[in-house]
């Protein structure tokens, strides 16, 4: 069974603050939107259900235009990314399917990367993909889970799986975009086409 691929998306006006030294507010908004759109498209190519998790009305409207489902964040599951992931997992449980929490800021991710993760999933287990800086760019499982996003989250999530995790390491999942250094690395790997026109 294909999972619900849930992609938390922040309001575009506040995203990518750490890129402020090299991009102005408009450019950061356009860049965040372009990468999130591409991530959603690649997720949809797997044939799975794809949902954007947000509490922002404009992001929800934008996601609907991309034919993605919308899951509303709820304080019931906590704040920030942990709350978004909790709401997504609860929604997947309501649908009777597995869940995959996927970061929106993965400019090199492809449907092949996501299919590889789905293929590694086993019942009563988990699949995790680390980002290069020790975060968790992809986490797949079923039912409730103690999400613990933030700095060095990968090791906390790995521990929370109780030894039942498959770890997948792929460039498309490892390289997220947070800092000017990330931007340089991604451009070096041929990802600049993703934000062509952002500077114009």
Backbone as ProteinMPNN parsed JSONL, in Angstrom:
{"seq_chain_A": "XXXXXXXXXXXXXXXXXXXXXXXXXXXXXXXXXXXXXXXXXXXXXXXXXXXXXXXXXXXXXXXXXXXXXXXXXXXXXXXXXXXXXXXXXXXXXXXXXXXXXXXXXXXXXXXXXXXXXXXXXXXXXXXXXXXXXXXXXXXXXXXXXXXXXXXXXXXXXXXXXXXXXXXXXXXXXXXXXXXXXXXXXXXXXXXXXXXXXXXX", "coords_chain_A": {"N_chain_A": [[0.844, -1.195, 0.0], [0.536, 2.196, -0.867], [1.936, 4.999, 0.846], [0.579, 7.833, 2.713], [2.001, 10.668, 1.649], [3.213, 13.216, 3.374], [3.811, 16.619, 3.425], [5.129, 19.071, 5.183], [4.668, 22.567, 5.038], [5.86, 25.787, 5.438], [4.573, 29.163, 5.933], [5.129, 31.136, 3.07], [6.194, 33.659, 3.306], [7.812, 33.69, 5.557], [9.652, 31.739, 5.329], [12.915, 30.255, 4.87], [14.716, 31.988, 6.236], [17.407, 31.976, 6.896], [18.715, 32.375, 4.557], [18.889, 35.014, 4.135], [21.284, 36.6, 3.924], [21.989, 36.367, 1.222], [19.737, 36.411, -0.396], [16.857, 38.419, -0.991], [13.672, 39.169, 0.668], [11.54, 38.687, -1.137], [12.78, 37.058, -3.052], [13.482, 34.861, -1.457], [10.955, 33.92, -0.79], [9.933, 33.209, -3.318], [11.777, 31.238, -3.997], [11.415, 29.301, -1.95], [8.796, 28.534, -2.532], [9.097, 27.512, -5.141], [10.77, 25.275, -4.761], [9.272, 23.735, -2.97], [7.04, 23.25, -4.601], [8.194, 21.644, -6.56], [8.992, 19.437, -5.0], [6.486, 18.458, -4.172], [5.453, 17.727, -6.675], [7.237, 15.654, -7.429], [6.651, 13.821, -5.424], [3.986, 13.258, -6.066], [4.341, 11.897, -8.417], [4.931, 9.323, -7.642], [2.557, 8.056, -7.337], [1.348, 7.95, -4.907], [-0.86, 9.142, -2.257], [-0.77, 12.575, -1.678], [-0.152, 15.119, 0.591], [-0.194, 18.466, 1.752], [0.915, 19.904, 4.698], [-0.183, 22.369, 6.767], [-0.895, 25.476, 8.489], [-1.472, 27.782, 7.359], [-3.522, 29.849, 5.486], [-3.123, 30.793, 2.846], [-1.073, 29.15, 1.899], [-2.445, 26.723, 1.977], [-4.42, 27.159, 0.011], [-2.79, 27.443, -2.229], [-1.628, 24.864, -2.291], [-3.868, 23.329, -2.896], [-4.342, 24.124, -5.505], [-2.31, 22.796, -6.711], [-3.259, 20.3, -6.691], [-2.912, 18.827, -4.4], [-3.695, 17.215, -1.312], [-4.834, 18.79, 1.722], [-3.721, 19.031, 4.97], [-4.508, 20.205, 8.078], [-2.537, 21.831, 10.447], [-2.436, 21.162, 13.958], [-2.609, 22.285, 17.28], [-2.928, 20.332, 19.071], [-1.133, 18.32, 18.579], [1.275, 19.403, 19.125], [3.748, 21.994, 18.465], [5.171, 23.657, 15.563], [7.3, 21.754, 13.376], [7.082, 19.226, 14.551], [4.436, 19.19, 15.45], [3.114, 19.412, 12.999], [3.885, 17.009, 11.777], [2.747, 15.177, 13.56], [0.007, 15.703, 13.193], [-0.238, 14.901, 10.548], [0.365, 12.153, 10.726], [-1.774, 11.293, 12.281], [-3.853, 11.83, 10.519], [-3.243, 10.056, 8.437], [-3.602, 7.661, 9.8], [-6.334, 7.777, 10.196], [-7.118, 7.48, 7.574], [-6.328, 4.919, 7.171], [-3.8, 4.135, 6.318], [-0.186, 3.984, 5.778], [2.265, 6.466, 6.73], [4.37, 9.036, 5.387], [6.636, 11.405, 6.264], [7.847, 14.134, 4.725], [10.386, 16.399, 3.991], [9.951, 19.695, 2.68], [11.913, 21.186, 1.497], [13.806, 20.068, -0.428], [15.693, 20.245, -2.949], [16.792, 18.511, -4.846], [15.487, 16.122, -4.759], [13.898, 13.188, -6.065], [11.264, 11.283, -7.642], [12.197, 8.72, -7.804], [13.911, 8.499, -5.614], [12.003, 8.573, -3.582], [10.416, 6.358, -4.167], [12.308, 4.404, -3.678], [12.551, 4.585, -0.909], [9.937, 3.883, -0.127], [9.927, 1.268, -1.014], [11.61, 0.073, 0.821], [10.2, -0.085, 3.113], [8.729, -1.898, 5.779], [6.078, -3.725, 7.383], [5.296, -2.719, 10.699], [7.694, -1.46, 11.0], [10.132, 1.123, 10.244], [11.25, 3.726, 8.028], [14.013, 5.76, 7.567], [15.602, 8.747, 6.482], [18.591, 10.46, 6.594], [19.478, 13.939, 6.71], [22.238, 15.88, 5.446], [23.193, 17.39, 7.545], [22.52, 16.139, 9.871], [19.841, 16.12, 10.385], [16.42, 14.965, 9.83], [15.232, 14.062, 6.887], [13.339, 12.491, 5.699], [10.847, 10.407, 6.958], [9.257, 7.457, 7.563], [6.45, 5.564, 8.533], [3.948, 3.943, 10.559], [0.901, 4.584, 12.286], [0.85, 6.103, 15.635], [3.64, 8.212, 16.591], [6.611, 9.311, 18.229], [7.56, 12.189, 17.386], [10.484, 14.139, 16.9], [11.698, 16.528, 15.842], [14.243, 18.893, 14.885], [17.516, 20.166, 15.729], [19.962, 17.718, 15.037], [18.102, 15.636, 14.803], [17.934, 13.165, 13.576], [19.264, 11.043, 14.963], [17.772, 10.928, 17.31], [15.259, 10.203, 16.307], [15.963, 7.75, 15.172], [16.589, 6.288, 17.473], [14.068, 6.271, 18.628], [12.698, 4.466, 17.095], [13.26, 2.018, 18.08], [15.125, 0.135, 17.111], [13.981, -0.789, 14.792], [14.298, 0.259, 12.27], [14.871, 1.045, 8.843], [17.517, 2.506, 7.205], [18.012, 4.933, 4.777], [20.17, 6.344, 2.472], [20.529, 8.885, 0.3], [21.444, 11.193, -2.226], [19.458, 13.008, -3.106], [17.751, 13.056, -0.952], [19.364, 13.774, 1.128], [20.351, 16.344, 0.879], [19.24, 19.275, 1.895], [17.858, 22.608, 1.769], [18.949, 25.272, 3.461], [20.877, 27.19, 4.127], [23.214, 29.722, 2.815], [25.49, 28.291, 2.076], [24.427, 25.772, 1.514], [22.98, 26.438, -0.754], [25.01, 27.021, -2.587], [26.174, 24.479, -2.776], [24.096, 22.975, -3.899], [23.715, 24.256, -6.344], [26.139, 23.6, -7.455], [25.712, 20.955, -7.969], [24.034, 21.0, -10.078], [21.496, 22.02, -9.631], [20.523, 24.573, -10.104], [18.645, 25.277, -12.003], [16.239, 25.032, -10.837], [15.478, 27.338, -9.516], [15.503, 29.246, -11.466], [15.237, 32.508, -12.524], [14.529, 33.531, -10.079], [16.152, 35.526, -9.133], [15.43, 37.623, -10.74]], "CA_chain_A": [[0.0, 0.0, 0.0], [1.271, 3.452, -0.911], [1.686, 5.808, 2.046], [0.263, 9.242, 2.576], [3.224, 11.476, 1.71], [2.833, 14.487, 3.988], [4.891, 17.593, 3.241], [4.876, 20.32, 5.914], [5.099, 23.773, 4.324], [5.719, 27.018, 6.206], [4.158, 30.326, 5.141], [6.246, 31.496, 2.203], [6.779, 34.925, 3.72], [8.73, 33.536, 6.691], [10.545, 30.612, 5.07], [14.281, 30.46, 4.388], [15.288, 33.19, 6.851], [18.867, 31.903, 6.944], [19.258, 32.776, 3.255], [18.796, 36.473, 4.049], [22.507, 37.264, 3.458], [22.19, 36.287, -0.234], [18.474, 36.594, -1.103], [15.916, 39.276, -0.282], [12.456, 38.484, 1.116], [10.795, 38.217, -2.308], [13.517, 35.943, -3.641], [13.359, 33.7, -0.57], [9.593, 33.411, -0.924], [9.839, 32.533, -4.619], [12.602, 30.034, -3.95], [10.741, 28.313, -1.117], [7.626, 28.053, -3.259], [9.542, 26.717, -6.287], [11.286, 23.976, -4.311], [8.139, 22.975, -2.429], [6.237, 22.792, -5.734], [8.895, 20.52, -7.187], [8.911, 18.298, -4.088], [5.127, 17.926, -4.285], [5.331, 17.072, -7.981], [7.963, 14.381, -7.399], [5.873, 12.913, -4.575], [2.803, 12.839, -6.82], [4.759, 10.957, -9.467], [4.978, 7.966, -7.097], [1.204, 7.508, -7.298], [0.838, 7.97, -3.535], [-1.602, 10.328, -1.844], [0.169, 13.617, -1.261], [-0.808, 16.179, 1.354], [0.581, 19.553, 2.332], [0.513, 20.151, 6.079], [0.011, 23.792, 7.026], [-1.981, 26.202, 9.143], [-1.549, 29.039, 6.641], [-4.606, 29.784, 4.494], [-2.613, 30.981, 1.484], [-0.364, 27.917, 1.52], [-3.471, 25.709, 1.732], [-5.009, 27.45, -1.3], [-1.743, 27.125, -3.21], [-1.517, 23.4, -2.365], [-5.051, 22.823, -3.588], [-4.141, 24.368, -6.934], [-1.377, 21.766, -7.171], [-3.985, 19.038, -6.544], [-2.473, 18.118, -3.199], [-4.598, 17.319, -0.174], [-4.375, 19.71, 2.753], [-3.903, 18.628, 6.364], [-4.347, 21.399, 8.907], [-1.792, 21.646, 11.686], [-3.242, 21.314, 15.165], [-1.818, 22.405, 18.497], [-3.104, 19.066, 19.793], [0.034, 17.466, 18.344], [2.476, 20.174, 19.376], [3.983, 23.138, 17.591], [6.228, 23.516, 14.574], [7.361, 20.567, 12.531], [6.581, 18.065, 15.295], [2.982, 19.259, 15.414], [2.685, 19.114, 11.634], [4.069, 15.575, 11.558], [1.742, 14.479, 14.353], [-1.287, 15.847, 12.526], [-0.196, 14.077, 9.341], [0.293, 10.747, 11.12], [-3.146, 11.039, 12.71], [-4.687, 11.814, 9.314], [-2.97, 8.794, 7.752], [-4.248, 6.604, 10.58], [-7.766, 7.889, 9.874], [-7.292, 6.944, 6.218], [-5.965, 3.51, 7.183], [-2.589, 3.9, 5.524], [1.079, 4.397, 6.354], [2.602, 7.862, 6.482], [5.742, 9.459, 5.127], [6.84, 12.83, 6.483], [8.897, 14.502, 3.777], [10.692, 17.826, 4.004], [9.605, 20.397, 1.441], [13.067, 21.919, 0.96], [14.756, 19.099, -0.983], [15.688, 20.643, -4.351], [17.281, 17.464, -5.74], [14.761, 14.868, -4.551], [13.156, 12.681, -7.216], [10.316, 10.207, -7.347], [12.991, 7.493, -7.639], [14.326, 8.484, -4.206], [10.845, 8.272, -2.743], [10.059, 4.957, -4.422], [13.302, 3.581, -2.986], [12.172, 4.568, 0.505], [8.706, 3.095, -0.005], [10.287, -0.138, -1.212], [12.331, -0.445, 1.992], [9.309, -0.113, 4.268], [8.15, -3.172, 6.197], [5.09, -3.546, 8.456], [5.831, -2.585, 12.057], [9.03, -0.874, 10.96], [10.242, 2.519, 9.841], [12.315, 4.096, 7.103], [14.525, 7.096, 7.869], [16.665, 9.282, 5.639], [19.225, 11.602, 7.253], [20.022, 15.034, 5.916], [23.685, 15.948, 5.626], [23.527, 18.081, 8.79], [22.056, 15.381, 11.022], [18.392, 16.167, 10.515], [15.652, 13.85, 9.277], [14.534, 14.606, 5.716], [12.225, 11.582, 5.4], [10.537, 9.444, 8.018], [8.066, 6.706, 7.162], [6.004, 4.604, 9.529], [2.501, 3.762, 10.668], [0.382, 4.811, 13.618], [1.445, 7.201, 16.404], [5.099, 8.218, 16.683], [7.134, 10.438, 19.009], [8.391, 13.011, 16.519], [11.424, 14.959, 17.658], [12.464, 17.307, 14.877], [15.138, 19.902, 15.433], [18.925, 19.867, 15.516], [20.386, 16.325, 15.28], [16.897, 14.817, 15.019], [18.026, 11.817, 13.009], [19.623, 10.059, 15.989], [16.633, 10.78, 18.216], [14.249, 9.411, 15.602], [16.47, 6.38, 15.055], [16.418, 5.655, 18.783], [12.636, 6.113, 18.897], [12.172, 3.324, 16.344], [13.541, 0.785, 18.825], [15.877, -0.825, 16.305], [13.147, -1.315, 13.708], [14.364, 1.227, 11.176], [15.724, 0.943, 7.667], [18.095, 3.816, 6.914], [18.293, 5.105, 3.364], [21.006, 7.518, 2.237], [20.524, 9.263, -1.111], [21.741, 12.62, -2.375], [18.225, 13.771, -3.21], [17.14, 13.15, 0.371], [20.338, 14.247, 2.108], [20.708, 17.75, 0.712], [18.145, 20.234, 2.003], [18.298, 23.979, 1.525], [18.727, 26.142, 4.609], [21.887, 28.228, 4.259], [23.913, 30.066, 1.576], [26.397, 27.205, 1.714], [23.602, 24.751, 0.86], [22.638, 26.952, -2.083], [26.196, 26.821, -3.422], [26.347, 23.042, -3.012], [23.042, 22.515, -4.794], [24.023, 24.78, -7.666], [27.259, 22.811, -7.953], [25.202, 19.658, -8.404], [23.143, 21.188, -11.204], [20.139, 22.314, -9.216], [20.189, 25.982, -10.252], [17.499, 25.449, -12.868], [15.042, 25.01, -10.01], [15.065, 28.673, -9.137], [15.783, 30.172, -12.561], [14.343, 33.659, -12.501], [14.311, 34.036, -8.719], [16.899, 36.757, -8.974], [14.981, 38.643, -11.676]], "C_chain_A": [[0.882, 1.25, 0.0], [0.958, 4.266, 0.346], [1.028, 7.138, 1.696], [1.586, 9.986, 2.695], [2.825, 12.868, 2.167], [4.024, 15.437, 3.975], [4.545, 18.866, 4.015], [5.454, 21.512, 5.152], [4.812, 24.993, 5.19], [5.119, 28.118, 5.324], [5.353, 30.844, 4.335], [6.925, 32.791, 2.626], [7.794, 34.818, 4.837], [9.749, 32.431, 6.454], [11.94, 31.099, 4.65], [14.955, 31.696, 4.965], [16.812, 33.16, 6.84], [19.532, 32.203, 5.605], [19.252, 34.292, 3.079], [20.091, 37.139, 3.587], [22.656, 37.277, 1.93], [20.911, 36.496, -1.04], [17.557, 37.508, -0.298], [14.621, 38.511, -0.006], [11.667, 37.916, -0.062], [11.469, 37.004, -2.93], [13.404, 34.693, -2.78], [11.977, 33.08, -0.672], [9.428, 32.635, -2.225], [10.611, 31.217, -4.618], [11.932, 28.943, -3.131], [9.549, 27.702, -1.829], [8.034, 27.14, -4.413], [10.007, 25.331, -5.857], [10.164, 23.123, -3.738], [7.261, 22.436, -3.556], [6.891, 21.576, -6.395], [8.825, 19.271, -6.312], [7.538, 17.647, -4.155], [4.96, 17.16, -5.589], [6.024, 15.715, -7.986], [7.234, 13.371, -6.524], [4.65, 12.393, -5.322], [3.151, 11.824, -7.902], [4.855, 9.517, -8.961], [3.614, 7.292, -7.135], [0.609, 7.457, -5.911], [-0.073, 9.175, -3.321], [-0.606, 11.336, -1.309], [-0.611, 14.73, -0.576], [0.209, 17.217, 1.79], [0.03, 19.815, 3.722], [0.831, 21.602, 6.411], [-1.135, 24.337, 7.875], [-2.197, 27.55, 8.468], [-2.569, 28.936, 5.498], [-4.082, 29.901, 3.066], [-1.828, 29.765, 1.001], [-1.368, 26.818, 1.2], [-4.12, 25.917, 0.36], [-4.043, 27.09, -2.419], [-1.61, 25.611, -3.394], [-2.696, 22.8, -3.124], [-4.93, 23.017, -5.093], [-3.186, 23.342, -7.546], [-1.973, 20.362, -7.047], [-3.408, 18.169, -5.43], [-3.563, 18.238, -2.138], [-4.016, 18.315, 0.828], [-4.719, 19.128, 4.12], [-3.59, 19.847, 7.219], [-3.576, 21.055, 10.179], [-2.71, 21.875, 12.879], [-2.332, 21.356, 16.382], [-1.917, 21.143, 19.344], [-1.865, 18.185, 19.691], [1.345, 18.207, 18.579], [2.638, 21.295, 18.369], [5.067, 22.81, 16.572], [6.133, 22.233, 13.783], [6.853, 19.321, 13.247], [5.053, 18.028, 15.29], [2.429, 18.923, 14.044], [2.784, 17.621, 11.349], [3.036, 14.764, 12.335], [0.366, 14.533, 13.724], [-1.348, 14.975, 11.282], [-0.323, 12.599, 9.677], [-1.12, 10.381, 11.559], [-4.084, 10.963, 11.508], [-4.487, 10.509, 8.546], [-3.635, 7.632, 8.478], [-5.749, 6.59, 10.316], [-8.059, 7.302, 8.491], [-6.992, 5.45, 6.135], [-4.74, 3.197, 6.357], [-1.349, 4.306, 6.311], [1.301, 5.877, 6.059], [4.084, 8.021, 6.161], [5.788, 10.965, 5.341], [8.063, 13.228, 5.655], [9.127, 16.008, 3.85], [10.386, 18.451, 2.651], [10.829, 20.977, 0.744], [14.177, 20.983, 0.483], [14.846, 19.321, -2.494], [16.135, 19.564, -5.323], [16.508, 16.151, -5.596], [14.009, 14.482, -5.817], [12.181, 11.603, -6.766], [11.051, 8.887, -7.152], [13.484, 7.368, -6.198], [13.177, 8.05, -3.305], [10.375, 6.838, -2.933], [11.036, 4.021, -3.72], [12.974, 3.476, -1.505], [10.929, 3.719, 0.725], [9.012, 1.609, -0.124], [11.002, -0.766, -0.032], [11.418, -0.616, 3.204], [8.769, -1.51, 4.515], [7.14, -2.915, 7.309], [5.763, -3.562, 9.832], [7.26, -2.058, 12.084], [8.971, 0.572, 10.503], [11.328, 2.653, 8.781], [12.715, 5.528, 7.423], [15.596, 7.47, 6.857], [17.274, 10.483, 6.356], [19.559, 12.7, 6.249], [21.504, 15.169, 6.271], [24.073, 16.576, 6.966], [22.982, 17.385, 10.03], [20.572, 15.457, 11.28], [17.736, 14.939, 9.914], [14.83, 14.38, 8.113], [13.332, 13.763, 5.326], [12.073, 10.611, 6.554], [9.219, 8.773, 7.661], [7.726, 5.677, 8.226], [4.5, 4.452, 9.483], [2.084, 4.0, 12.101], [1.079, 5.956, 14.333], [2.967, 7.068, 16.46], [5.527, 9.448, 17.462], [8.103, 11.249, 18.145], [9.247, 13.954, 17.347], [12.325, 15.737, 16.704], [13.232, 18.417, 15.574], [16.565, 19.463, 15.177], [19.246, 18.427, 15.921], [19.203, 15.387, 15.499], [17.044, 13.388, 14.53], [18.319, 10.778, 14.083], [18.503, 9.874, 17.008], [15.536, 9.937, 17.564], [14.687, 7.957, 15.46], [16.288, 5.625, 16.369], [14.951, 5.364, 19.063], [12.03, 4.937, 18.14], [12.463, 1.999, 17.035], [14.237, -0.282, 18.001], [15.1, -1.398, 15.137], [13.177, -0.419, 12.472], [15.283, 0.756, 10.056], [16.215, 2.358, 7.366], [18.457, 3.879, 5.441], [19.048, 6.415, 3.17], [21.075, 7.762, 0.734], [20.738, 10.768, -1.206], [20.473, 13.456, -2.388], [17.512, 13.969, -1.885], [18.069, 13.795, 1.398], [20.559, 15.753, 2.053], [19.467, 18.632, 0.746], [18.72, 21.642, 1.906], [17.936, 24.871, 2.698], [19.644, 27.359, 4.61], [22.498, 28.585, 2.904], [24.871, 28.972, 1.128], [25.642, 26.066, 1.03], [23.282, 25.167, -0.567], [23.801, 26.747, -3.045], [26.376, 25.344, -3.768], [25.335, 22.528, -4.02], [23.287, 23.005, -6.213], [25.185, 24.005, -8.289], [26.841, 21.45, -8.459], [24.155, 19.799, -9.512], [21.727, 21.531, -10.845], [19.684, 23.735, -9.467], [18.959, 26.211, -11.112], [16.197, 25.553, -12.06], [14.561, 26.394, -9.637], [15.486, 29.691, -10.197], [14.768, 31.308, -12.542], [14.093, 34.221, -11.117], [15.02, 35.374, -8.528], [16.409, 37.886, -9.856], [13.827, 39.462, -11.15]], "O_chain_A": [[1.843, 1.349, 0.762], [-0.164, 4.222, 0.85], [0.936, 7.513, 0.527], [2.226, 9.935, 3.744], [2.174, 13.61, 1.43], [5.108, 15.1, 4.453], [3.738, 19.665, 3.539], [6.591, 21.467, 4.682], [3.68, 25.213, 5.622], [5.155, 28.013, 4.098], [6.456, 30.972, 4.865], [8.103, 32.998, 2.335], [8.566, 35.752, 5.056], [10.623, 32.209, 7.292], [12.103, 32.209, 4.144], [15.691, 32.384, 4.257], [17.447, 34.214, 6.782], [20.758, 32.279, 5.517], [19.572, 34.797, 2.003], [20.021, 38.164, 2.91], [23.38, 38.118, 1.397], [20.981, 36.734, -2.245], [17.481, 37.396, 0.926], [14.484, 37.351, -0.394], [11.178, 36.789, 0.006], [10.803, 36.035, -3.292], [13.247, 33.589, -3.303], [11.837, 31.857, -0.646], [8.858, 31.544, -2.24], [10.155, 30.213, -5.166], [11.879, 27.79, -3.558], [9.316, 26.497, -1.743], [7.398, 26.112, -4.645], [9.683, 24.333, -6.5], [10.109, 21.92, -3.991], [6.788, 21.302, -3.487], [6.217, 20.605, -6.741], [8.623, 18.169, -6.82], [7.432, 16.421, -4.191], [4.391, 16.068, -5.604], [5.47, 14.736, -8.486], [7.202, 12.184, -6.848], [4.316, 11.212, -5.219], [2.325, 10.982, -8.254], [4.861, 8.585, -9.764], [3.526, 6.074, -6.981], [-0.511, 6.977, -5.736], [-0.058, 10.118, -4.112], [0.306, 10.977, -0.563], [-1.609, 15.22, -1.105], [1.337, 16.883, 2.152], [-1.182, 19.934, 3.904], [1.988, 22.016, 6.342], [-2.203, 23.732, 7.964], [-2.996, 28.364, 8.93], [-2.482, 28.044, 4.654], [-4.544, 29.189, 2.174], [-1.909, 29.394, -0.169], [-1.168, 26.058, 0.252], [-4.343, 24.952, -0.371], [-4.434, 26.504, -3.429], [-1.492, 25.13, -4.52], [-2.525, 21.865, -3.907], [-5.368, 22.166, -5.868], [-3.246, 23.058, -8.742], [-1.287, 19.364, -7.268], [-3.418, 16.94, -5.51], [-4.269, 19.245, -2.076], [-2.829, 18.635, 0.773], [-5.868, 18.778, 4.387], [-2.522, 20.446, 7.089], [-3.917, 20.111, 10.892], [-3.642, 22.677, 12.818], [-1.399, 20.562, 16.5], [-1.091, 20.913, 20.228], [-1.575, 17.4, 20.595], [2.414, 17.686, 18.261], [1.77, 21.518, 17.524], [5.784, 21.817, 16.703], [5.051, 21.697, 13.549], [6.255, 18.45, 12.616], [4.452, 16.965, 15.143], [1.411, 18.241, 13.923], [1.88, 17.035, 10.753], [2.51, 13.775, 11.825], [-0.362, 13.54, 13.716], [-2.383, 14.377, 10.989], [-1.037, 11.866, 8.992], [-1.61, 9.294, 11.251], [-4.997, 10.139, 11.476], [-5.453, 9.921, 8.06], [-4.171, 6.724, 7.843], [-6.363, 5.527, 10.224], [-9.111, 6.703, 8.269], [-7.35, 4.791, 5.159], [-4.641, 2.124, 5.763], [-1.454, 4.901, 7.384], [0.601, 6.465, 5.234], [4.926, 7.242, 6.606], [5.068, 11.714, 4.682], [9.164, 12.72, 5.864], [8.183, 16.795, 3.779], [10.542, 17.814, 1.61], [10.796, 21.234, -0.459], [15.324, 21.081, 0.92], [14.144, 18.649, -3.25], [15.883, 19.686, -6.521], [16.848, 15.166, -6.252], [13.538, 15.348, -6.555], [12.269, 11.085, -5.652], [10.581, 8.023, -6.412], [13.48, 6.278, -5.626], [13.361, 7.257, -2.382], [9.983, 6.177, -1.972], [10.641, 2.966, -3.225], [13.101, 2.405, -0.91], [10.877, 2.922, 1.662], [8.426, 0.789, 0.583], [11.01, -1.989, 0.115], [11.811, -1.218, 4.203], [8.398, -2.219, 3.58], [7.317, -1.988, 8.099], [6.688, -4.337, 10.074], [7.957, -2.2, 13.09], [7.897, 1.164, 10.392], [12.207, 1.8, 8.659], [11.861, 6.407, 7.536], [16.391, 6.633, 6.429], [16.558, 11.427, 6.693], [19.882, 12.428, 5.092], [21.959, 14.632, 7.28], [25.168, 16.322, 7.47], [22.978, 17.963, 11.116], [20.084, 14.925, 12.277], [18.415, 13.985, 9.533], [13.836, 15.074, 8.324], [12.403, 14.263, 4.691], [13.054, 10.064, 7.059], [8.197, 9.436, 7.48], [8.609, 5.001, 8.755], [3.857, 4.791, 8.489], [2.815, 3.662, 13.032], [1.826, 6.708, 13.707], [3.512, 5.967, 16.387], [4.894, 10.501, 17.374], [9.312, 11.022, 18.173], [8.802, 14.498, 18.358], [13.55, 15.623, 16.75], [12.913, 18.82, 16.692], [16.792, 18.48, 14.472], [18.859, 17.971, 16.997], [19.292, 14.45, 16.292], [16.354, 12.492, 15.015], [17.677, 9.728, 14.108], [18.309, 8.769, 17.515], [14.958, 9.059, 18.204], [13.878, 7.042, 15.609], [15.882, 4.463, 16.374], [14.619, 4.341, 19.66], [10.956, 4.458, 18.506], [11.958, 0.96, 16.611], [13.971, -1.473, 18.17], [15.518, -2.394, 14.547], [12.203, -0.347, 11.722], [16.328, 0.151, 10.295], [15.42, 3.293, 7.284], [19.126, 2.988, 4.919], [18.617, 7.465, 3.645], [21.615, 6.946, -0.012], [20.262, 11.524, -0.359], [20.418, 14.505, -1.748], [16.761, 14.928, -1.709], [17.61, 14.303, 2.421], [20.912, 16.37, 3.058], [18.735, 18.731, -0.238], [19.936, 21.829, 1.958], [16.766, 25.192, 2.909], [19.242, 28.44, 5.042], [22.327, 27.84, 1.94], [25.045, 28.751, -0.07], [26.147, 25.463, 0.083], [23.311, 24.343, -1.482], [23.598, 26.344, -4.191], [26.691, 24.998, -4.906], [25.675, 21.734, -4.897], [23.091, 22.261, -7.174], [25.213, 23.781, -9.499], [27.53, 20.851, -9.284], [23.469, 18.833, -9.847], [20.826, 21.356, -11.666], [18.568, 24.092, -9.088], [18.292, 27.236, -10.97], [15.195, 26.088, -12.534], [13.362, 26.607, -9.458], [15.788, 30.842, -9.883], [13.561, 31.065, -12.546], [13.498, 35.291, -10.99], [14.517, 36.251, -7.826], [16.91, 39.005, -9.748], [13.345, 40.362, -11.837]]}, "name": "protein", "num_of_chains": 1, "seq": "XXXXXXXXXXXXXXXXXXXXXXXXXXXXXXXXXXXXXXXXXXXXXXXXXXXXXXXXXXXXXXXXXXXXXXXXXXXXXXXXXXXXXXXXXXXXXXXXXXXXXXXXXXXXXXXXXXXXXXXXXXXXXXXXXXXXXXXXXXXXXXXXXXXXXXXXXXXXXXXXXXXXXXXXXXXXXXXXXXXXXXXXXXXXXXXXXXXXXXXX"}
